[in-house]
Amino acid sequence: MTTQHHGNHLMGADHPAADSPGAGWRSLDPRTIAVHCSWMAAPLGSLALTALATGGRLGNRAWITLAVVAASFAVVTIAGLIGWSRTRYRVTADFLELRSGLFTRRQRAIPLHRVRNVDLTANPVQRLFGLVVLRAGTTGANGGRDGLTLEALTRPAAERLRAELLARAGTGDAAAEPVLSTGDPRWLRYAPFTFWVFGGVFAVVGAVWRVLDGIGVEPWRIGPVRHAFEDFGNSVLWVTIPLALLAVAAVGGVGAVAVYAENWWGYRLEWADAGTLQVRRGLLTTRSVSIERARLRGAVLREPMLLRAAGGAAVRAVASGLGNREENRTRSAVLPPAPRAEALRVLTGMLARPGARSVSYARSASPVQPVSPTRPAHAPIGEALFDRPELTRHPRAALRRRVMRGMVWVVAPVTAVLAVLGVLLTPVLLYCAGGFLLVATPVVYALARDAYRALGHGLAGGHDGYLLIRSGTFSRDTVALNRRAVLAWTFTDSPLSRRAGVTTVTAAVAAGEDGYRIPDMAAGEAAGFADAAAPGILDEFLVTSSL
């Protein structure tokens, strides 16, 4: 028997009745066995595609696959029955406990006071059976992230268990204004201004291509695909290429709307209680993510270029205890692409601390000084921090560096390649090289200026206030970090940046992306600003004057 425990408590010694039948142990829903068999849809679908592509003539490879699927179904079903019968969980006064296993018995427990979030997720198959997966996330004493996952429970049972866990974790009473935002179907108009317009089309085509190739079907030999390539090659390219791009954009726009609806349908952001921020969303796969207020370290206002041009923005939370980096990026999204005014309103509700007061600061040659009067924290904090923040501009050297990068990494290589090919192959490419140089140079300069104008940093509030960072042009992010959350500073430079008199400063936090960069600050002001933002961290590295 294997016993696992979290925290400083040993299972068995503190729970003498752990194995007794009447100790409050609960079982998972038996329909979870059917959910575990849903993976067979992929190989069965591949067989169906193979039969369709070959006119129903299945080869030995397909029959072997079918036999493997049938054998796997029997094994998975038997293993699921055994696993379900040997899996039990319960909630005690101090722990959430889970035991499982047949030959090797495992018993795990997490202390309730370390539960940071309780998330509910249900994919289409689980929703078909009325089940959800519950994950109770924790942060251990050593800072590591862990938790227990129960799959699967009925939704009513999962809702009751989540309420029980959060109540026993001591999250507090209900918030005064719990609902921060709810979904609006009109937000779907922002979907085409996301990555899925072009990238999603190529990602789907690539995935389908790999699946067909994996089952022995050569996609380029399928009749419609072969004819499409032949027609494209025999047509006038200066007409067909723009039409093809328009077709990809149209298909991508429809796909982006579909993905947006699947991810964010039924969206609702609310304070489940005074200590827990909860996000509910999803059409086919439903998700319910909870973020503990005590683990909320700040927020990010995201404004990609196309979305920014359409007047939209998205919001992410900077919080600890949300899993690894990939899980954090998925679970930290608290507002989909929506009107910018809605994003500011959400930020206000997330960052407001009733009874506190906020002061805006700007950086000058002297130590940081307040530049605006105090205001109650329940005033529009989102607007004060993100809409028109008073940020310190970066030196002109930052603009020159961005122009130089664009010229060196984009304009010069493409122009050189076209020129060389023009000399070797056809003089037409020489004209293409000249045209690209004339068009790309002003475009690169305009993008560099936009990126430079976006650069800025500053402070808001006192020691309990926020560190503000803004940067980016293709994806402009404005980050507000709680100054108490900054754990360390990293100063990065190179021979070229030292010559330009700039340095990149990174604020390390145990949340979100783990570190947030302030690129190309004035080197002479970097240490002073970092010390003002998080006093005490750099004391032993700073040289003070004793005049």
Secondary structure, 3 states (H helix, E strand, C coil): CEECCCCCCCCCCCCCCCCCCCCCCEECCCCHHHHHHHHHHHHHHHHHHHHHHCCCCCCHHHHHHHHHHHHHHHHHHHHHHHHHHCCEEEECCCEEEEEECCCCCEEEEEEHHHEEEEEEEECHHHHHCCEEEEEEEEECCCCCEEEEEEEEEEHHHHHHHHHHHHHHCCCCCCCCCCEEEECCHHHHHHHHHCHHHCHHHHHHHHHHHHHHHHCCCCHHHCHHHHHHHHHHHHCCHHHHHHHHHHHHHHHHHHHHHHHHHHHHCCCEEEEEECCEEEEEECCCCEEEEEEEHHHEEEEEEEEEHHHHHCCEEEEEEEECCCCCHHHHHHHCEEEEEEEHHHHHHHHHHHHCCCCCEECEEECCCCCCEECCCCEECCCCHHHHHHHCCCCECCCHHHHHHHHHHHHHHHHHHHHHHHHHHHHHCCCHHHHHHHHHHHHHHHHHHHHHHHHHHHCEEEEECCCCCEEEEEECCCEEEEEEEEHHHEEEEEEECCHHHHHHCEEEEEEEECCCCCEEEEEEEEHHHHHHHHHHHCCCCCHHHCCCCCC
